[in-house]
Amino acid sequence: MSERYYDSKAKEFYELKMGSMVGEEYMNKFLGLLRHVLYLKGEKDKFQLFVSGFPLAFRDQIEYDEPQ
């Protein structure tokens, strides 16, 4: 795979928003794109990026300490 391909997938990953997707669809898309962002190691960072794609109404209701 070319560097351009991975750059494109990383951009898609960082711009991913739940929008009209249902929860499972968003999770599958997130995890599929996460495979292309190998340098992202910390679980807390991954969780924060996952939650950042939620609509604001959902994000305001989520509290976490250390995700498992």
KALIN-V406369 format. One record per residue. N is the residue number from 1. PSI is psi in degrees with one decimal (NA if undefined). Layout:
BEGIN
N_PSI / N_PSI
END
This chain:
BEGIN
1_144.0 / 2_160.3 / 3_-35.4 / 4_-39.8 / 5_-48.7 / 6_-37.3 / 7_-41.4 / 8_-43.1 / 9_-37.5 / 10_-41.8 / 11_-45.0 / 12_-40.0 / 13_-50.1 / 14_-21.2 / 15_-0.2 / 16_130.0 / 17_148.2 / 18_-43.6 / 19_-123.7 / 20_5.1 / 21_149.4 / 22_164.8 / 23_-47.0 / 24_-37.7 / 25_-43.7 / 26_-44.4 / 27_-45.1 / 28_-40.7 / 29_-44.2 / 30_-50.1 / 31_-36.1 / 32_-40.8 / 33_-30.4 / 34_-29.8 / 35_-22.6 / 36_-2.7 / 37_70.2 / 38_-24.3 / 39_-10.2 / 40_104.0 / 41_-39.3 / 42_132.2 / 43_-37.4 / 44_-41.2 / 45_-42.7 / 46_-44.1 / 47_-43.4 / 48_-39.5 / 49_-38.2 / 50_-49.3 / 51_-31.4 / 52_-19.1 / 53_-9.7 / 54_154.1 / 55_150.2 / 56_-38.2 / 57_-33.4 / 58_-43.6 / 59_-36.4 / 60_-16.6 / 61_-3.4 / 62_128.0 / 63_138.2 / 64_152.2 / 65_-70.6 / 66_104.1 / 67_146.1 / 68_NA
END
